[in-house]
């Protein structure tokens, strides 16, 4: 309520003018500082807690007689809906994600908070947020024909002909490979849940589509909320909203994710995507920057420091370079045993296939190496180097020069020394290969239980493992595993699994692009996937037309006729890709 006593008390000094307590006076003083004192918008904004854009908005409104200070209405006498701090924070957070007042109102209603659009607009104005700029026809939900795009995601009904523009039409290039991998069956075998309105497969394809087009965060989903073409890819009218997608990811438990990964790896193996003779294993820390993060600190190699984040394990098929295993719910106390967890997963997914495992010195303990040996699993790793061990290299003899046949490797002819060693915790002797002249200042001490392979083969196989870090770095950069938006590890693991699947699909597509077979996802995206197109869907055909582009001849030469053409999740419609 308007308090006269409080006013008299405040007016005793200049704080009444410099730090106004009431919104109407705060706006008045801001405008006075702008018009009378001629202060820049930035200075005014800093002084009164506004954004510079809101100061400019106030100036515009006052100049057009939309603000009247002739008779300030005492605050508290207008019957306005009070908005608690939690709701205010939600409104501000969604506006940071570029959601309109109407969209924010809808999301609040979905959470059981009844509030009007007018109240949301008032809160945003009080918090200093300007109105959003006018959006394009597509972002307003209009197709090229002027029809409305549904605001709520629903299962797409295949029937009458529909034509729509799609800002991310390149996602349809992956449809034949999704069918080849039989991902609808993978989702079914994993037993993923759906909701009352959206089946599990459509949710899955929604997440996958966003991964394939390099969407950075859940909060960026709304950038595609009105793209009916992208919704069509997922078998929906439009993609689900940010809140629905996030809520769904939280609903998946560890069992769902285990089954999903197992079913995918089994299917990819069934169609021959993995060589399976050598698997590289490496940890990667995905940082989390939340102030109240409950996540443990781990070493982040990319940032060269320890920081809070999710410790993630990535397994890579050495020959195909494909990711074939992930884990993201790892505590420091569990890290050493992850190699055994991987082995358990692998024996269930790939019965009868025992690959060579390659990892660095800090990946596991010597005791666990002994267990691997007992299971009949071959491994190559590095011995942990102390000062005395490094100093002993000078006394070693004889040395042998070997050749590492890697075209891109600068130091292809290092020197090696072989011996047998015994290490605490390992029950038997290990083969040790000391390597120098490999481009590093200190020699490397390779240890392995492979007693039969030539030394050149051992060194070459481990040298290839050094390249796994580059593959992980590429996946981290393009598929946006460089930071977490949530400390919930189940959600993180789902994101990592989706990254594995998207990376596989990019590899399958690249394999059909003449001259680009070995390119990473980011380059394939830039040259072939990124860009608009027109989508036409009817009961029998799905036609995607791509505009003229420099690399269209390469896409036209892809043997699309040899790939699956029927899209099962769109009523078995026949896919036709046209490149102008």
VMD Tcl script that draws the C-alpha trace (Angstrom):
set ca {
  {0.00 0.00 0.00}
  {1.01 3.64 -0.55}
  {2.70 4.70 2.72}
  {2.96 8.48 3.41}
  {5.21 7.99 6.41}
  {7.61 5.94 4.35}
  {7.67 8.66 1.67}
  {8.54 11.39 4.21}
  {11.29 9.24 5.64}
  {12.80 8.56 2.20}
  {12.62 12.21 1.16}
  {15.04 13.16 3.94}
  {17.94 12.61 1.52}
  {18.75 12.06 -2.17}
  {18.12 8.28 -2.08}
  {14.45 9.00 -2.71}
  {15.42 10.20 -6.20}
  {18.44 8.03 -6.94}
  {17.02 4.72 -5.63}
  {13.23 4.90 -6.07}
  {11.30 2.13 -4.38}
  {8.17 2.30 -6.52}
  {7.91 1.26 -10.14}
  {6.15 4.41 -11.35}
  {8.79 6.67 -9.77}
  {11.60 4.44 -11.02}
  {10.32 4.91 -14.59}
  {9.88 8.67 -13.97}
  {13.44 9.13 -12.72}
  {14.82 7.04 -15.58}
  {13.01 9.18 -18.13}
  {14.09 12.38 -16.41}
  {17.72 11.25 -16.45}
  {17.38 10.43 -20.12}
  {15.56 13.55 -21.35}
  {16.70 16.23 -18.89}
  {20.17 15.07 -17.87}
  {20.82 13.68 -21.38}
  {22.42 10.50 -20.05}
  {23.01 7.59 -22.49}
  {20.59 4.67 -22.32}
  {23.34 2.40 -21.01}
  {24.08 4.70 -18.07}
  {20.38 5.10 -17.26}
  {19.89 1.35 -17.44}
  {22.76 0.69 -15.03}
  {21.53 3.32 -12.58}
  {17.92 2.13 -12.37}
  {18.28 -1.61 -13.02}
  {16.87 -1.70 -16.55}
  {18.23 -2.99 -19.83}
  {19.29 -0.34 -22.41}
  {16.60 -1.61 -24.79}
  {13.92 -1.10 -22.12}
  {15.11 2.47 -21.53}
  {14.70 3.12 -25.25}
  {11.23 1.57 -25.06}
  {10.27 3.92 -22.19}
  {11.48 6.92 -24.22}
  {9.42 5.80 -27.19}
  {6.27 5.28 -25.09}
  {6.63 8.64 -23.35}
  {7.24 10.46 -26.64}
  {3.98 9.02 -28.00}
  {1.91 9.91 -24.91}
  {1.63 6.32 -23.75}
  {2.95 7.14 -20.26}
  {1.26 9.75 -18.08}
  {2.85 10.88 -14.79}
  {0.41 13.73 -14.17}
  {-1.37 11.74 -11.48}
  {0.62 8.71 -10.30}
  {-1.66 5.98 -9.04}
  {-0.68 4.93 -5.50}
  {0.69 1.42 -5.72}
  {-1.37 -1.26 -4.12}
  {-4.75 0.29 -4.89}
  {-5.09 -1.38 -8.24}
  {-6.42 -4.91 -8.00}
  {-3.59 -6.69 -9.79}
  {-2.73 -10.38 -9.73}
  {0.28 -10.91 -7.44}
  {3.00 -13.09 -8.96}
  {5.29 -15.05 -6.63}
  {9.05 -15.06 -7.08}
  {9.23 -18.65 -8.43}
  {6.73 -17.84 -11.19}
  {8.58 -14.60 -12.00}
  {11.80 -16.55 -12.39}
  {10.11 -19.01 -14.75}
  {8.69 -16.17 -16.85}
  {12.09 -14.47 -17.09}
  {13.85 -17.74 -17.88}
  {11.47 -18.51 -20.74}
  {11.79 -15.01 -22.12}
  {15.59 -15.53 -22.14}
  {14.78 -18.46 -24.46}
  {12.89 -16.09 -26.78}
  {9.40 -17.34 -25.92}
  {6.48 -14.96 -26.44}
  {4.06 -13.96 -23.67}
  {1.43 -16.29 -25.14}
  {3.84 -19.23 -25.22}
  {4.92 -18.52 -21.64}
  {1.28 -18.40 -20.54}
  {0.67 -21.79 -22.18}
  {3.69 -23.37 -20.47}
  {2.57 -22.02 -17.10}
  {-0.91 -23.42 -17.65}
  {0.64 -26.82 -18.42}
  {2.29 -26.63 -15.00}
  {-1.04 -25.78 -13.35}
  {-0.36 -22.05 -12.96}
  {-3.37 -20.09 -14.21}
  {-2.22 -16.67 -15.37}
  {-3.24 -14.23 -18.09}
  {-1.13 -13.05 -21.00}
  {-1.58 -9.48 -19.72}
  {-0.08 -10.42 -16.35}
  {2.89 -12.10 -18.06}
  {3.45 -8.98 -20.13}
  {3.30 -6.84 -16.97}
  {5.87 -9.02 -15.20}
  {8.20 -8.88 -18.20}
  {7.88 -5.08 -18.34}
  {8.57 -4.78 -14.62}
  {11.67 -6.96 -15.03}
  {12.95 -4.78 -17.86}
  {12.33 -7.08 -20.86}
  {11.34 -5.36 -24.13}
  {8.82 -6.84 -26.53}
  {10.08 -9.49 -28.94}
  {10.71 -8.38 -32.52}
  {8.18 -9.34 -35.17}
  {8.66 -12.93 -36.28}
  {8.64 -14.40 -39.78}
  {5.62 -16.13 -41.29}
  {7.12 -19.53 -40.56}
  {7.97 -18.67 -36.97}
  {4.43 -17.33 -36.50}
  {3.14 -20.72 -37.56}
  {2.19 -20.02 -41.19}
  {3.05 -22.37 -44.05}
  {3.75 -21.23 -47.59}
  {0.08 -21.69 -48.37}
  {-1.06 -19.56 -45.48}
  {-2.38 -22.45 -43.41}
  {-1.79 -22.43 -39.68}
  {0.81 -24.70 -38.20}
  {-0.57 -26.39 -35.08}
  {0.81 -24.95 -31.88}
  {0.60 -28.28 -30.04}
  {2.51 -31.34 -31.23}
  {0.22 -34.13 -32.38}
  {0.74 -37.35 -34.30}
  {0.72 -36.58 -38.02}
  {-2.26 -37.92 -39.97}
  {-1.17 -39.14 -43.40}
  {-3.81 -38.37 -45.98}
  {-4.44 -35.27 -48.02}
  {-1.52 -33.57 -49.71}
  {0.44 -31.04 -47.64}
  {3.21 -28.72 -48.80}
  {5.45 -26.84 -46.41}
  {8.79 -25.09 -46.26}
  {11.39 -26.60 -43.95}
  {14.34 -24.64 -42.58}
  {16.23 -27.90 -41.89}
  {15.23 -30.03 -44.86}
  {18.61 -31.81 -44.88}
  {17.42 -33.94 -41.97}
  {15.44 -36.02 -44.51}
  {18.74 -37.22 -46.02}
  {19.08 -39.45 -42.97}
  {15.66 -41.13 -43.32}
  {16.94 -44.08 -45.47}
  {19.73 -44.74 -43.00}
  {17.31 -44.61 -40.06}
  {15.32 -47.31 -41.84}
  {18.47 -49.33 -42.57}
  {19.33 -49.21 -38.86}
  {15.68 -50.06 -38.12}
  {15.56 -47.48 -35.35}
  {11.78 -47.85 -34.90}
  {12.46 -51.48 -33.88}
  {15.31 -50.31 -31.62}
  {12.94 -47.95 -29.80}
  {10.38 -50.74 -29.48}
  {12.93 -53.21 -28.11}
  {14.14 -50.63 -25.59}
  {10.61 -50.21 -24.26}
  {10.80 -46.42 -24.24}
  {7.69 -44.76 -22.80}
  {5.39 -42.38 -24.64}
  {2.86 -39.86 -23.38}
  {-0.91 -39.59 -23.77}
  {-0.54 -37.61 -26.99}
  {2.92 -38.44 -28.35}
  {4.20 -42.04 -28.82}
  {7.72 -43.06 -27.84}
  {8.99 -43.24 -31.44}
  {7.89 -39.68 -32.19}
  {9.60 -38.37 -29.07}
  {12.75 -40.28 -30.01}
  {12.74 -38.93 -33.58}
  {12.19 -35.40 -32.25}
  {15.34 -35.64 -30.15}
  {17.24 -37.29 -32.98}
  {16.25 -34.61 -35.50}
  {17.57 -31.88 -33.20}
  {20.86 -33.75 -32.81}
  {21.19 -34.17 -36.57}
  {20.86 -30.44 -37.20}
  {23.27 -29.49 -34.42}
  {20.77 -27.92 -32.01}
  {22.79 -26.74 -29.03}
  {20.42 -26.91 -26.07}
  {16.92 -27.97 -25.08}
  {16.22 -24.27 -24.71}
  {16.85 -23.85 -28.44}
  {14.08 -26.27 -29.36}
  {11.69 -23.39 -29.66}
  {13.75 -22.04 -32.57}
  {12.13 -24.91 -34.51}
  {8.74 -24.98 -32.79}
  {6.85 -23.80 -35.87}
  {8.81 -25.70 -38.51}
  {6.12 -28.08 -39.78}
  {8.63 -29.76 -42.08}
  {10.86 -30.73 -39.17}
  {7.79 -31.91 -37.30}
  {6.87 -34.07 -40.31}
  {10.26 -35.78 -40.12}
  {9.42 -36.88 -36.58}
  {5.90 -37.97 -37.56}
  {4.29 -35.01 -35.79}
  {2.50 -31.82 -36.78}
  {5.28 -29.82 -35.07}
  {8.05 -30.70 -32.65}
  {7.13 -30.80 -28.94}
  {7.88 -27.68 -26.92}
  {10.95 -27.26 -24.75}
  {9.14 -28.17 -21.54}
  {7.66 -31.37 -22.98}
  {11.01 -32.51 -24.40}
  {12.86 -31.85 -21.18}
  {10.20 -33.56 -19.07}
  {10.32 -36.61 -21.33}
  {14.11 -36.92 -21.05}
  {13.78 -36.89 -17.25}
  {11.25 -39.74 -17.43}
  {13.83 -42.19 -18.85}
  {15.57 -44.29 -16.24}
  {18.84 -46.22 -16.37}
  {17.11 -49.42 -17.52}
  {15.55 -47.65 -20.51}
  {18.91 -46.21 -21.52}
  {20.72 -49.51 -21.10}
  {18.18 -51.29 -23.31}
  {18.25 -48.47 -25.87}
  {22.03 -48.56 -26.19}
  {22.15 -52.35 -26.27}
  {19.46 -52.59 -28.99}
  {21.17 -49.92 -31.11}
  {24.65 -51.45 -30.88}
  {23.25 -54.90 -31.67}
  {21.45 -53.57 -34.76}
  {24.45 -51.54 -35.98}
  {26.61 -54.62 -35.55}
  {24.06 -56.76 -37.38}
  {24.38 -54.64 -40.53}
  {28.18 -54.68 -40.31}
  {29.03 -51.13 -39.18}
  {31.66 -52.24 -36.64}
  {34.90 -54.15 -37.21}
  {34.94 -55.07 -33.50}
  {38.57 -56.19 -33.43}
  {39.83 -53.18 -31.43}
  {37.86 -50.88 -29.09}
  {39.33 -47.60 -27.80}
  {38.08 -46.45 -24.39}
  {38.43 -42.95 -23.02}
  {36.88 -40.70 -20.39}
  {35.51 -37.25 -21.19}
  {34.25 -34.69 -18.68}
  {31.23 -32.66 -19.74}
  {31.43 -29.50 -17.61}
  {28.48 -28.14 -15.62}
  {28.60 -24.45 -14.73}
  {25.63 -24.22 -12.38}
  {26.28 -22.29 -9.17}
  {24.63 -24.98 -7.09}
  {25.94 -27.97 -9.01}
  {26.01 -31.21 -7.01}
  {28.25 -32.93 -9.54}
  {31.74 -34.05 -8.60}
  {34.91 -32.48 -9.93}
  {36.75 -34.36 -12.67}
  {39.73 -33.65 -14.87}
  {38.62 -31.85 -18.07}
  {41.42 -32.34 -20.59}
  {40.02 -29.81 -23.07}
  {40.20 -27.08 -20.40}
  {43.31 -28.49 -18.68}
  {41.85 -28.28 -15.18}
  {39.56 -30.01 -12.72}
  {35.96 -28.83 -12.74}
  {32.44 -29.95 -11.87}
  {30.78 -32.05 -14.53}
  {29.58 -35.45 -15.68}
  {32.32 -38.02 -16.18}
  {31.45 -39.79 -19.42}
  {32.96 -42.94 -20.91}
  {33.09 -43.24 -24.69}
  {33.99 -46.45 -26.49}
  {35.07 -46.27 -30.13}
  {35.46 -48.94 -32.78}
  {39.07 -48.36 -33.87}
  {38.61 -49.23 -37.55}
  {35.26 -47.57 -38.32}
  {35.85 -44.74 -35.76}
  {32.21 -45.12 -34.70}
  {31.11 -44.66 -31.11}
  {29.71 -47.96 -29.87}
  {29.44 -47.49 -26.11}
  {28.67 -44.68 -23.69}
  {28.22 -44.23 -19.96}
  {27.53 -40.98 -18.17}
  {26.53 -41.82 -14.60}
  {30.09 -42.32 -13.34}
  {31.33 -41.32 -9.90}
  {35.05 -41.01 -9.13}
  {34.87 -44.13 -6.97}
  {33.40 -46.08 -9.91}
  {35.78 -44.91 -12.65}
  {38.39 -47.67 -12.23}
  {35.78 -50.42 -12.70}
  {34.23 -48.97 -15.86}
  {36.32 -51.24 -18.05}
  {34.62 -54.21 -16.38}
  {31.20 -52.55 -16.84}
  {31.94 -52.14 -20.54}
  {33.01 -55.77 -20.81}
  {29.75 -56.90 -19.18}
  {27.74 -54.78 -21.63}
  {29.76 -56.00 -24.61}
  {29.41 -59.69 -23.81}
  {25.62 -59.28 -23.72}
  {25.42 -57.19 -26.90}
  {28.12 -59.03 -28.90}
  {28.23 -62.64 -27.84}
  {31.38 -64.51 -28.82}
  {33.32 -61.41 -29.91}
  {36.27 -60.40 -27.69}
  {37.96 -57.22 -28.94}
  {41.37 -55.85 -28.04}
  {40.85 -53.00 -25.53}
  {43.08 -49.92 -25.68}
  {43.10 -47.13 -23.08}
  {45.49 -44.78 -21.27}
  {47.43 -45.29 -18.04}
  {44.89 -43.75 -15.65}
  {41.87 -45.56 -17.05}
  {41.89 -48.47 -14.60}
  {43.99 -50.34 -12.03}
  {46.55 -53.10 -12.50}
  {44.25 -55.38 -10.49}
  {41.49 -54.85 -13.08}
  {44.00 -55.53 -15.84}
  {44.59 -58.86 -14.15}
  {40.85 -59.57 -14.24}
  {40.72 -58.74 -17.95}
  {43.52 -61.21 -18.54}
  {41.60 -63.84 -16.57}
  {38.58 -63.27 -18.85}
  {40.76 -63.80 -21.92}
  {40.57 -60.14 -23.00}
  {43.63 -58.63 -24.67}
  {44.56 -55.05 -23.82}
  {47.15 -52.37 -24.55}
  {47.69 -49.49 -22.18}
  {50.41 -47.25 -20.77}
  {52.42 -47.90 -17.65}
  {52.36 -45.10 -15.11}
  {55.70 -43.29 -15.28}
  {57.70 -42.16 -12.28}
  {60.96 -40.25 -12.22}
  {63.05 -43.38 -11.63}
  {61.32 -45.27 -14.44}
  {62.03 -42.48 -16.92}
  {65.68 -42.26 -15.78}
  {66.10 -46.02 -16.34}
  {65.52 -45.61 -20.09}
  {69.11 -44.49 -20.68}
  {70.43 -47.86 -19.51}
  {68.12 -49.94 -21.73}
  {69.53 -51.91 -24.64}
  {69.05 -52.95 -27.42}
  {66.71 -50.58 -29.27}
  {64.87 -51.34 -32.48}
  {63.45 -48.90 -35.00}
  {59.89 -49.64 -36.19}
  {57.61 -48.09 -38.76}
  {54.07 -46.83 -37.98}
  {52.14 -46.71 -41.29}
  {49.87 -43.75 -40.56}
  {49.79 -41.24 -43.39}
  {49.05 -38.22 -41.19}
  {51.55 -39.12 -38.48}
  {54.69 -36.93 -38.34}
  {56.90 -39.35 -36.37}
  {56.48 -42.64 -38.19}
  {59.76 -44.34 -37.20}
  {60.19 -44.45 -33.40}
  {62.63 -46.63 -31.49}
  {61.38 -49.42 -29.21}
  {62.76 -51.66 -26.49}
  {60.98 -54.86 -25.36}
  {61.06 -56.63 -22.01}
  {58.88 -58.52 -19.50}
  {57.84 -56.78 -16.30}
  {55.89 -57.56 -13.14}
  {53.58 -54.93 -11.64}
  {51.92 -54.79 -8.23}
  {48.33 -55.98 -8.50}
  {48.84 -57.91 -11.74}
  {49.09 -61.65 -11.21}
  {51.42 -62.45 -14.11}
  {54.16 -60.87 -16.20}
  {53.35 -58.23 -18.76}
  {54.99 -57.39 -22.05}
  {56.51 -53.92 -21.89}
  {57.42 -51.87 -24.96}
  {59.33 -48.66 -24.30}
  {59.00 -46.20 -27.17}
  {61.00 -43.04 -27.82}
  {61.35 -40.72 -30.79}
  {57.56 -40.49 -31.05}
  {57.32 -36.70 -30.90}
  {56.99 -36.54 -27.10}
  {59.63 -35.28 -24.69}
  {59.34 -38.37 -22.49}
  {59.30 -41.99 -23.62}
  {56.08 -44.01 -23.55}
  {55.88 -47.33 -21.66}
  {53.36 -49.59 -23.38}
  {52.19 -52.67 -21.46}
  {50.09 -55.48 -22.90}
  {49.09 -59.10 -22.34}
  {49.37 -59.76 -26.08}
  {52.51 -61.87 -26.26}
  {52.13 -62.97 -29.89}
  {51.57 -59.90 -32.09}
  {54.63 -58.23 -33.67}
  {55.87 -55.13 -31.86}
  {55.02 -53.03 -34.93}
  {51.39 -54.10 -34.63}
  {51.20 -53.27 -30.91}
  {52.74 -49.81 -31.38}
  {50.59 -49.09 -34.42}
  {47.36 -50.10 -32.67}
  {48.09 -47.86 -29.70}
  {49.16 -45.00 -31.94}
  {45.72 -45.14 -33.56}
  {44.20 -44.81 -30.12}
  {45.74 -41.35 -29.80}
  {43.39 -40.28 -32.59}
  {40.29 -41.22 -30.58}
  {40.66 -37.95 -28.71}
  {40.24 -36.09 -31.99}
  {37.07 -38.04 -32.76}
  {35.68 -37.28 -29.31}
  {36.59 -33.62 -29.70}
  {34.71 -33.46 -33.01}
  {31.62 -35.08 -31.47}
  {31.80 -32.77 -28.46}
  {31.99 -29.69 -30.67}
  {29.30 -30.46 -33.25}
  {26.87 -32.44 -31.10}
  {27.28 -29.95 -28.26}
  {28.59 -32.11 -25.43}
  {30.77 -29.25 -24.22}
  {28.55 -28.16 -21.35}
  {25.57 -29.40 -19.38}
  {22.29 -27.63 -18.98}
  {21.32 -30.02 -16.20}
  {23.04 -31.88 -13.33}
  {20.65 -34.85 -13.76}
  {22.87 -37.65 -15.02}
  {20.10 -39.78 -16.51}
  {19.26 -36.90 -18.78}
  {22.94 -36.47 -19.65}
  {23.32 -40.13 -20.57}
  {20.31 -39.94 -22.87}
  {21.92 -36.97 -24.60}
  {25.18 -38.88 -25.02}
  {23.40 -41.92 -26.45}
  {21.56 -39.71 -28.93}
  {24.95 -38.26 -29.88}
  {26.25 -41.78 -30.55}
  {23.30 -42.49 -32.85}
  {23.54 -39.16 -34.68}
  {27.28 -39.66 -35.17}
  {26.61 -43.10 -36.67}
  {24.01 -41.70 -39.08}
  {26.42 -38.99 -40.20}
  {29.07 -41.64 -40.84}
  {26.62 -43.69 -42.91}
  {25.65 -40.64 -44.98}
  {29.29 -39.57 -45.47}
  {30.12 -43.07 -46.71}
  {27.82 -42.47 -49.71}
  {29.21 -39.02 -50.59}
  {31.97 -39.37 -53.16}
  {35.06 -37.52 -51.97}
  {33.64 -36.89 -48.49}
  {33.63 -40.46 -47.15}
  {35.92 -39.70 -44.21}
  {34.70 -36.20 -43.31}
  {33.48 -35.41 -39.82}
  {29.89 -34.52 -39.00}
  {30.44 -30.77 -38.91}
  {31.76 -30.67 -42.48}
  {29.04 -32.96 -43.83}
  {26.46 -30.75 -42.13}
  {27.88 -27.53 -43.60}
  {28.18 -28.87 -47.15}
  {25.14 -31.13 -47.47}
  {22.68 -31.09 -44.56}
  {22.32 -27.43 -43.67}
  {19.76 -25.49 -45.65}
  {16.10 -25.10 -46.53}
  {13.86 -27.19 -48.73}
  {10.24 -27.85 -49.59}
  {8.38 -30.88 -48.27}
  {5.33 -32.39 -49.96}
  {3.53 -35.24 -48.21}
  {0.53 -37.27 -49.31}
  {-0.79 -40.76 -48.64}
  {1.77 -42.42 -50.92}
  {4.77 -40.13 -51.38}
  {7.08 -37.89 -49.37}
  {8.89 -35.58 -51.76}
  {11.66 -33.31 -50.46}
  {12.97 -30.75 -52.94}
  {16.30 -29.04 -52.26}
  {17.18 -25.71 -53.90}
  {20.18 -25.23 -56.15}
  {23.42 -25.80 -54.25}
  {27.06 -26.35 -55.18}
  {27.21 -29.91 -53.81}
  {23.87 -31.10 -55.24}
  {25.65 -33.12 -58.01}
  {27.30 -35.25 -55.31}
  {23.94 -35.84 -53.63}
  {22.36 -36.76 -56.96}
  {25.05 -39.40 -57.50}
  {24.24 -41.16 -54.21}
  {22.61 -44.54 -55.05}
  {19.41 -43.67 -53.21}
  {17.56 -46.42 -55.10}
  {19.67 -49.02 -53.29}
  {18.69 -47.65 -49.88}
  {15.33 -48.12 -48.13}
  {12.73 -45.84 -49.70}
  {9.65 -46.61 -47.61}
  {9.44 -44.52 -44.44}
  {7.76 -46.80 -41.90}
  {6.92 -44.13 -39.33}
  {5.14 -42.06 -42.00}
  {2.71 -44.74 -43.12}
  {5.22 -46.49 -45.44}
  {5.23 -43.51 -47.79}
  {7.83 -43.57 -50.56}
  {10.66 -41.07 -50.04}
  {11.81 -39.11 -53.08}
  {14.70 -36.66 -52.81}
  {15.00 -34.02 -55.55}
  {18.09 -31.84 -55.98}
  {17.67 -28.85 -58.30}
}
mol new
graphics top color blue
foreach p $ca { graphics top sphere $p radius 0.5 }
foreach p [lrange $ca 0 end-1] q [lrange $ca 1 end] { graphics top cylinder $p $q radius 0.2 }
display resetview
